[in-house]
Structures are given as structure tokens and as C-alpha cells.
Amino acid sequence: MLSSGDMIATPSAPEILRRLEQPEALDSDMLEAAEAFFAERGDAHRARWLRCEREGFPETTRATDLPDILGPAAPRALVEAILRARLRRGRVIVGDPGRVVEWPHFFVEPVDRIRSWHERLARGGPAEIVVDLDAAADRHAPGSLSFPREVSTDVLQSIALEIADAIRRSAT
């Protein structure tokens, strides 16, 4: 147990970047280290982002909600980075058989849950992921979307790339 005089050093930018190079490095511990890195530098918006990556975004989060979630005057570049990492187009069949429409979906789940999907799919799970949507949240949205099985890998890699880019930019 730590006493009040004990301090744990926040990892440096090069340390976090080295960890991000490992394929399985993106987990709660790494996210907590990156969150501390930004908090120590007074970047509350990016620290809040990484807390959401670790704990999950609110269930009803839409792209337009991100500035409110991140705090007043959240940088547009940060909102765009989160969208690049977590917004994917799912498929839904509507009307005539075989008519496929793409629908945007913001993955709100914490990184550890997305990682568990990735690990389960890597062991030979289904060819695609079906995500049930909350009809109450958006009455115009379809009831569910399907994504190729690689979506979890793609989202995890995108999150890691966006974190690495944010750390490189803040370290200069």
C-alpha cells in the first residue's frame, strides 16, 4: 500500500509510445498511464478522452455529443481523432431482399470489452458481429447493424494510432 509520500511516476512519452508498439498493449493499464500523461500536462480534454476509452463512453453517445463529454472548448482535432477511431459504418438490410444500406455507428464500449470481442473472434468466432441498437435512443436507426469480424481489430488499432499521435504532438 502506498503512503501519502509515495508517488508513482507518470510514464514518459517514449515509454508510452514503446508500449503502444506491442499489439496487445492497449488495455486499461496503458490507457491509465496515457491519461496520467495528459493530466500531468494540464490537458484535461485528452485525459477525459482516455478515461472514456478505459471506462466506456455513455451508452447514448453520438458524434455530436463528444464536445460535451470532453468538456468546454474541446479541440476539434480531438473530436475528429475519436471519430476516426470509433465511428464505423455497419450494414443493415432494408426493404427489398438484398438491399444493403450502410449506417454510422459509434462504438461506446470500453477498450477492454472491444479487446474481448477481438480475442473471441480470433479463436474462430462468427464471420460478422451484429450490434443491437437501442431503438429508444434514435427512432430512425435500424434495430441492429452487422460489421465484418475485423471491426474490433480495426477499432483497437485506430484507437492506439490516435493515442500515439496525440502523445507525439504533445511531446513536441
C-alpha positions, 0 to 999 in steps of 0.5 A, spaced: 500 500 500 502 506 498 503 512 503 501 519 502 509 520 500 509 515 495 508 517 488 508 513 482 511 516 476 507 518 470 510 514 464 514 518 459 512 519 452 517 514 449 515 509 454 508 510 452 509 510 445 514 503 446 508 500 449 503 502 444 508 498 439 506 491 442 499 489 439 496 487 445 498 493 449 492 497 449 488 495 455 486 499 461 493 499 464 496 503 458 490 507 457 491 509 465 498 511 464 496 515 457 491 519 461 496 520 467 500 523 461 495 528 459 493 530 466 500 531 468 500 536 462 494 540 464 490 537 458 484 535 461 480 534 454 485 528 452 485 525 459 477 525 459 478 522 452 482 516 455 478 515 461 472 514 456 476 509 452 478 505 459 471 506 462 466 506 456 463 512 453 455 513 455 451 508 452 447 514 448 453 517 445 453 520 438 458 524 434 455 530 436 455 529 443 463 528 444 464 536 445 460 535 451 463 529 454 470 532 453 468 538 456 468 546 454 472 548 448 474 541 446 479 541 440 476 539 434 482 535 432 480 531 438 473 530 436 475 528 429 481 523 432 475 519 436 471 519 430 476 516 426 477 511 431 470 509 433 465 511 428 464 505 423 459 504 418 455 497 419 450 494 414 443 493 415 438 490 410 432 494 408 426 493 404 427 489 398 431 482 399 438 484 398 438 491 399 444 493 403 444 500 406 450 502 410 449 506 417 454 510 422 455 507 428 459 509 434 462 504 438 461 506 446 464 500 449 470 500 453 477 498 450 477 492 454 470 489 452 472 491 444 479 487 446 474 481 448 470 481 442 477 481 438 480 475 442 473 471 441 473 472 434 480 470 433 479 463 436 474 462 430 468 466 432 462 468 427 464 471 420 460 478 422 458 481 429 451 484 429 450 490 434 443 491 437 441 498 437 437 501 442 431 503 438 429 508 444 435 512 443 434 514 435 427 512 432 430 512 425 436 507 426 435 500 424 434 495 430 441 492 429 447 493 424 452 487 422 460 489 421 465 484 418 469 480 424 475 485 423 471 491 426 474 490 433 481 489 430 480 495 426 477 499 432 483 497 437 488 499 432 485 506 430 484 507 437 492 506 439 494 510 432 490 516 435 493 515 442 500 515 439 499 521 435 496 525 440 502 523 445 507 525 439 504 532 438 504 533 445 511 531 446 513 536 441 
